[in-house]
Amino acid sequence: MTKEDYINYRLDRANEAFEDTKLLAENERWNTALNRLYYASF
């Protein structure tokens, strides 16, 4: 795995966590939504 592959993998995972957060927020699952935002930021 190259450095660029790893960067793209991590960005994909962050985007996935952010999309999950939007679904959770729409359903007022605030604690879990905040948890996903935390992980999306790293």
N, CA, C and O atoms as a Maestro MAE file, in Angstrom:
{
 s_m_m2io_version
 :::
 2.0.0
}

f_m_ct {
 s_m_title
 :::
 protein
 m_atom[168] {
  # First column is atom index #
  i_m_mmod_type
  r_m_x_coord
  r_m_y_coord
  r_m_z_coord
  i_m_residue_number
  s_m_chain_name
  s_m_pdb_residue_name
  s_m_pdb_atom_name
  i_m_atomic_number
  :::
  1 25 0.852 -1.178 0.000 1 A "MET " " N  " 7
  2 3 0.000 0.000 0.000 1 A "MET " " CA " 6
  3 2 0.895 1.237 0.000 1 A "MET " " C  " 6
  4 15 1.829 1.348 0.794 1 A "MET " " O  " 8
  5 25 0.594 2.150 -0.896 2 A "THR " " N  " 7
  6 3 1.374 3.384 -0.964 2 A "THR " " CA " 6
  7 2 0.822 4.406 0.028 2 A "THR " " C  " 6
  8 15 -0.256 4.232 0.595 2 A "THR " " O  " 8
  9 25 1.579 5.454 0.214 3 A "LYS " " N  " 7
  10 3 1.149 6.536 1.099 3 A "LYS " " CA " 6
  11 2 -0.172 7.135 0.611 3 A "LYS " " C  " 6
  12 15 -1.062 7.421 1.412 3 A "LYS " " O  " 8
  13 25 -0.291 7.322 -0.697 4 A "GLU " " N  " 7
  14 3 -1.509 7.882 -1.272 4 A "GLU " " CA " 6
  15 2 -2.707 6.947 -1.070 4 A "GLU " " C  " 6
  16 15 -3.820 7.401 -0.807 4 A "GLU " " O  " 8
  17 25 -2.467 5.650 -1.196 5 A "ASP " " N  " 7
  18 3 -3.536 4.673 -0.949 5 A "ASP " " CA " 6
  19 2 -4.045 4.783 0.486 5 A "ASP " " C  " 6
  20 15 -5.250 4.761 0.738 5 A "ASP " " O  " 8
  21 25 -3.109 4.903 1.414 6 A "TYR " " N  " 7
  22 3 -3.486 5.000 2.819 6 A "TYR " " CA " 6
  23 2 -4.264 6.292 3.088 6 A "TYR " " C  " 6
  24 15 -5.259 6.285 3.813 6 A "TYR " " O  " 8
  25 25 -3.808 7.388 2.504 7 A "ILE " " N  " 7
  26 3 -4.510 8.670 2.663 7 A "ILE " " CA " 6
  27 2 -5.924 8.558 2.121 7 A "ILE " " C  " 6
  28 15 -6.873 8.995 2.772 7 A "ILE " " O  " 8
  29 25 -6.074 7.979 0.937 8 A "ASN " " N  " 7
  30 3 -7.399 7.825 0.340 8 A "ASN " " CA " 6
  31 2 -8.291 6.918 1.176 8 A "ASN " " C  " 6
  32 15 -9.489 7.169 1.311 8 A "ASN " " O  " 8
  33 25 -7.711 5.869 1.734 9 A "TYR " " N  " 7
  34 3 -8.469 4.969 2.603 9 A "TYR " " CA " 6
  35 2 -9.001 5.729 3.818 9 A "TYR " " C  " 6
  36 15 -10.178 5.615 4.160 9 A "TYR " " O  " 8
  37 25 -8.131 6.503 4.467 10 A "ARG " " N  " 7
  38 3 -8.541 7.246 5.660 10 A "ARG " " CA " 6
  39 2 -9.583 8.309 5.320 10 A "ARG " " C  " 6
  40 15 -10.516 8.524 6.095 10 A "ARG " " O  " 8
  41 25 -9.441 8.976 4.178 11 A "LEU " " N  " 7
  42 3 -10.441 9.967 3.765 11 A "LEU " " CA " 6
  43 2 -11.787 9.305 3.474 11 A "LEU " " C  " 6
  44 15 -12.834 9.850 3.825 11 A "LEU " " O  " 8
  45 25 -11.768 8.151 2.845 12 A "ASP " " N  " 7
  46 3 -13.008 7.407 2.588 12 A "ASP " " CA " 6
  47 2 -13.701 7.020 3.884 12 A "ASP " " C  " 6
  48 15 -14.921 7.136 4.004 12 A "ASP " " O  " 8
  49 25 -12.922 6.562 4.849 13 A "ARG " " N  " 7
  50 3 -13.494 6.180 6.159 13 A "ARG " " CA " 6
  51 2 -14.080 7.404 6.862 13 A "ARG " " C  " 6
  52 15 -15.141 7.305 7.477 13 A "ARG " " O  " 8
  53 25 -13.412 8.548 6.782 14 A "ALA " " N  " 7
  54 3 -13.919 9.776 7.403 14 A "ALA " " CA " 6
  55 2 -15.216 10.217 6.737 14 A "ALA " " C  " 6
  56 15 -16.157 10.629 7.415 14 A "ALA " " O  " 8
  57 25 -15.268 10.131 5.418 15 A "ASN " " N  " 7
  58 3 -16.493 10.500 4.701 15 A "ASN " " CA " 6
  59 2 -17.638 9.560 5.053 15 A "ASN " " C  " 6
  60 15 -18.781 9.997 5.187 15 A "ASN " " O  " 8
  61 25 -17.343 8.288 5.202 16 A "GLU " " N  " 7
  62 3 -18.363 7.315 5.587 16 A "GLU " " CA " 6
  63 2 -18.900 7.626 6.989 16 A "GLU " " C  " 6
  64 15 -20.108 7.568 7.220 16 A "GLU " " O  " 8
  65 25 -18.011 7.951 7.907 17 A "ALA " " N  " 7
  66 3 -18.433 8.301 9.266 17 A "ALA " " CA " 6
  67 2 -19.293 9.563 9.255 17 A "ALA " " C  " 6
  68 15 -20.264 9.659 10.005 17 A "ALA " " O  " 8
  69 25 -18.943 10.521 8.415 18 A "PHE " " N  " 7
  70 3 -19.724 11.752 8.318 18 A "PHE " " CA " 6
  71 2 -21.115 11.471 7.754 18 A "PHE " " C  " 6
  72 15 -22.102 12.022 8.241 18 A "PHE " " O  " 8
  73 25 -21.201 10.624 6.737 19 A "GLU " " N  " 7
  74 3 -22.508 10.256 6.178 19 A "GLU " " CA " 6
  75 2 -23.356 9.525 7.220 19 A "GLU " " C  " 6
  76 15 -24.562 9.756 7.314 19 A "GLU " " O  " 8
  77 25 -22.734 8.656 7.993 20 A "ASP " " N  " 7
  78 3 -23.443 7.982 9.086 20 A "ASP " " CA " 6
  79 2 -23.994 9.001 10.078 20 A "ASP " " C  " 6
  80 15 -25.112 8.862 10.574 20 A "ASP " " O  " 8
  81 25 -23.195 10.023 10.358 21 A "THR " " N  " 7
  82 3 -23.607 11.060 11.305 21 A "THR " " CA " 6
  83 2 -24.859 11.773 10.827 21 A "THR " " C  " 6
  84 15 -25.754 12.057 11.623 21 A "THR " " O  " 8
  85 25 -24.931 12.063 9.547 22 A "LYS " " N  " 7
  86 3 -26.122 12.747 9.023 22 A "LYS " " CA " 6
  87 2 -27.370 11.899 9.231 22 A "LYS " " C  " 6
  88 15 -28.415 12.422 9.615 22 A "LYS " " O  " 8
  89 25 -27.271 10.602 8.982 23 A "LEU " " N  " 7
  90 3 -28.415 9.711 9.197 23 A "LEU " " CA " 6
  91 2 -28.803 9.653 10.676 23 A "LEU " " C  " 6
  92 15 -29.986 9.677 11.016 23 A "LEU " " O  " 8
  93 25 -27.817 9.578 11.533 24 A "LEU " " N  " 7
  94 3 -28.090 9.529 12.970 24 A "LEU " " CA " 6
  95 2 -28.736 10.824 13.453 24 A "LEU " " C  " 6
  96 15 -29.669 10.784 14.254 24 A "LEU " " O  " 8
  97 25 -28.257 11.961 12.982 25 A "ALA " " N  " 7
  98 3 -28.819 13.250 13.392 25 A "ALA " " CA " 6
  99 2 -30.265 13.389 12.917 25 A "ALA " " C  " 6
  100 15 -31.108 13.917 13.643 25 A "ALA " " O  " 8
  101 25 -30.552 12.923 11.713 26 A "GLU " " N  " 7
  102 3 -31.924 12.980 11.206 26 A "GLU " " CA " 6
  103 2 -32.886 12.205 12.096 26 A "GLU " " C  " 6
  104 15 -34.074 12.518 12.171 26 A "GLU " " O  " 8
  105 25 -32.353 11.185 12.772 27 A "ASN " " N  " 7
  106 3 -33.165 10.351 13.657 27 A "ASN " " CA " 6
  107 2 -32.960 10.696 15.135 27 A "ASN " " C  " 6
  108 15 -33.332 9.932 16.026 27 A "ASN " " O  " 8
  109 25 -32.357 11.870 15.371 28 A "GLU " " N  " 7
  110 3 -32.133 12.403 16.719 28 A "GLU " " CA " 6
  111 2 -31.369 11.445 17.633 28 A "GLU " " C  " 6
  112 15 -31.657 11.341 18.825 28 A "GLU " " O  " 8
  113 25 -30.403 10.757 17.057 29 A "ARG " " N  " 7
  114 3 -29.510 9.872 17.821 29 A "ARG " " CA " 6
  115 2 -28.236 10.657 18.119 29 A "ARG " " C  " 6
  116 15 -27.170 10.380 17.567 29 A "ARG " " O  " 8
  117 25 -28.373 11.650 19.009 30 A "TRP " " N  " 7
  118 3 -27.334 12.652 19.212 30 A "TRP " " CA " 6
  119 2 -26.036 12.085 19.778 30 A "TRP " " C  " 6
  120 15 -24.962 12.441 19.291 30 A "TRP " " O  " 8
  121 25 -26.092 11.222 20.779 31 A "ASN " " N  " 7
  122 3 -24.855 10.695 21.365 31 A "ASN " " CA " 6
  123 2 -24.036 9.931 20.334 31 A "ASN " " C  " 6
  124 15 -22.822 10.107 20.238 31 A "ASN " " O  " 8
  125 25 -24.700 9.094 19.577 32 A "THR " " N  " 7
  126 3 -23.986 8.324 18.567 32 A "THR " " CA " 6
  127 2 -23.525 9.225 17.426 32 A "THR " " C  " 6
  128 15 -22.447 9.013 16.870 32 A "THR " " O  " 8
  129 25 -24.329 10.229 17.071 33 A "ALA " " N  " 7
  130 3 -23.934 11.172 16.024 33 A "ALA " " CA " 6
  131 2 -22.660 11.909 16.424 33 A "ALA " " C  " 6
  132 15 -21.753 12.074 15.609 33 A "ALA " " O  " 8
  133 25 -22.592 12.352 17.676 34 A "LEU " " N  " 7
  134 3 -21.384 13.033 18.142 34 A "LEU " " CA " 6
  135 2 -20.182 12.106 18.137 34 A "LEU " " C  " 6
  136 15 -19.072 12.529 17.817 34 A "LEU " " O  " 8
  137 25 -20.394 10.853 18.486 35 A "ASN " " N  " 7
  138 3 -19.322 9.874 18.445 35 A "ASN " " CA " 6
  139 2 -18.787 9.722 17.027 35 A "ASN " " C  " 6
  140 15 -17.573 9.684 16.826 35 A "ASN " " O  " 8
  141 25 -19.665 9.636 16.055 36 A "ARG " " N  " 7
  142 3 -19.241 9.495 14.652 36 A "ARG " " CA " 6
  143 2 -18.506 10.743 14.183 36 A "ARG " " C  " 6
  144 15 -17.525 10.640 13.446 36 A "ARG " " O  " 8
  145 25 -18.972 11.936 14.606 37 A "LEU " " N  " 7
  146 3 -18.268 13.162 14.226 37 A "LEU " " CA " 6
  147 2 -16.863 13.194 14.790 37 A "LEU " " C  " 6
  148 15 -15.925 13.645 14.133 37 A "LEU " " O  " 8
  149 25 -16.729 12.712 16.011 38 A "TYR " " N  " 7
  150 3 -15.403 12.652 16.630 38 A "TYR " " CA " 6
  151 2 -14.460 11.815 15.775 38 A "TYR " " C  " 6
  152 15 -13.340 12.237 15.489 38 A "TYR " " O  " 8
  153 25 -14.908 10.635 15.367 39 A "TYR " " N  " 7
  154 3 -14.049 9.770 14.574 39 A "TYR " " CA " 6
  155 2 -13.861 10.269 13.148 39 A "TYR " " C  " 6
  156 15 -12.830 10.004 12.530 39 A "TYR " " O  " 8
  157 25 -14.842 10.985 12.623 40 A "ALA " " N  " 7
  158 3 -14.688 11.538 11.282 40 A "ALA " " CA " 6
  159 2 -13.583 12.600 11.246 40 A "ALA " " C  " 6
  160 15 -12.949 12.820 10.214 40 A "ALA " " O  " 8
  161 25 -13.368 13.250 12.387 41 A "SER " " N  " 7
  162 3 -12.366 14.318 12.420 41 A "SER " " CA " 6
  163 2 -10.933 13.788 12.484 41 A "SER " " C  " 6
  164 15 -9.984 14.532 12.238 41 A "SER " " O  " 8
  165 25 -10.779 12.510 12.814 42 A "PHE " " N  " 7
  166 3 -9.435 11.929 12.897 42 A "PHE " " CA " 6
  167 2 -9.183 11.034 11.769 42 A "PHE " " C  " 6
  168 15 -8.102 10.453 11.671 42 A "PHE " " O  " 8
  :::
 }
 m_bond[167] {
  # First column is bond index #
  i_m_from
  i_m_to
  i_m_order
  :::
  1 1 2 1
  2 2 3 1
  3 3 4 2
  4 3 5 1
  5 5 6 1
  6 6 7 1
  7 7 8 2
  8 7 9 1
  9 9 10 1
  10 10 11 1
  11 11 12 2
  12 11 13 1
  13 13 14 1
  14 14 15 1
  15 15 16 2
  16 15 17 1
  17 17 18 1
  18 18 19 1
  19 19 20 2
  20 19 21 1
  21 21 22 1
  22 22 23 1
  23 23 24 2
  24 23 25 1
  25 25 26 1
  26 26 27 1
  27 27 28 2
  28 27 29 1
  29 29 30 1
  30 30 31 1
  31 31 32 2
  32 31 33 1
  33 33 34 1
  34 34 35 1
  35 35 36 2
  36 35 37 1
  37 37 38 1
  38 38 39 1
  39 39 40 2
  40 39 41 1
  41 41 42 1
  42 42 43 1
  43 43 44 2
  44 43 45 1
  45 45 46 1
  46 46 47 1
  47 47 48 2
  48 47 49 1
  49 49 50 1
  50 50 51 1
  51 51 52 2
  52 51 53 1
  53 53 54 1
  54 54 55 1
  55 55 56 2
  56 55 57 1
  57 57 58 1
  58 58 59 1
  59 59 60 2
  60 59 61 1
  61 61 62 1
  62 62 63 1
  63 63 64 2
  64 63 65 1
  65 65 66 1
  66 66 67 1
  67 67 68 2
  68 67 69 1
  69 69 70 1
  70 70 71 1
  71 71 72 2
  72 71 73 1
  73 73 74 1
  74 74 75 1
  75 75 76 2
  76 75 77 1
  77 77 78 1
  78 78 79 1
  79 79 80 2
  80 79 81 1
  81 81 82 1
  82 82 83 1
  83 83 84 2
  84 83 85 1
  85 85 86 1
  86 86 87 1
  87 87 88 2
  88 87 89 1
  89 89 90 1
  90 90 91 1
  91 91 92 2
  92 91 93 1
  93 93 94 1
  94 94 95 1
  95 95 96 2
  96 95 97 1
  97 97 98 1
  98 98 99 1
  99 99 100 2
  100 99 101 1
  101 101 102 1
  102 102 103 1
  103 103 104 2
  104 103 105 1
  105 105 106 1
  106 106 107 1
  107 107 108 2
  108 107 109 1
  109 109 110 1
  110 110 111 1
  111 111 112 2
  112 111 113 1
  113 113 114 1
  114 114 115 1
  115 115 116 2
  116 115 117 1
  117 117 118 1
  118 118 119 1
  119 119 120 2
  120 119 121 1
  121 121 122 1
  122 122 123 1
  123 123 124 2
  124 123 125 1
  125 125 126 1
  126 126 127 1
  127 127 128 2
  128 127 129 1
  129 129 130 1
  130 130 131 1
  131 131 132 2
  132 131 133 1
  133 133 134 1
  134 134 135 1
  135 135 136 2
  136 135 137 1
  137 137 138 1
  138 138 139 1
  139 139 140 2
  140 139 141 1
  141 141 142 1
  142 142 143 1
  143 143 144 2
  144 143 145 1
  145 145 146 1
  146 146 147 1
  147 147 148 2
  148 147 149 1
  149 149 150 1
  150 150 151 1
  151 151 152 2
  152 151 153 1
  153 153 154 1
  154 154 155 1
  155 155 156 2
  156 155 157 1
  157 157 158 1
  158 158 159 1
  159 159 160 2
  160 159 161 1
  161 161 162 1
  162 162 163 1
  163 163 164 2
  164 163 165 1
  165 165 166 1
  166 166 167 1
  167 167 168 2
  :::
 }
}
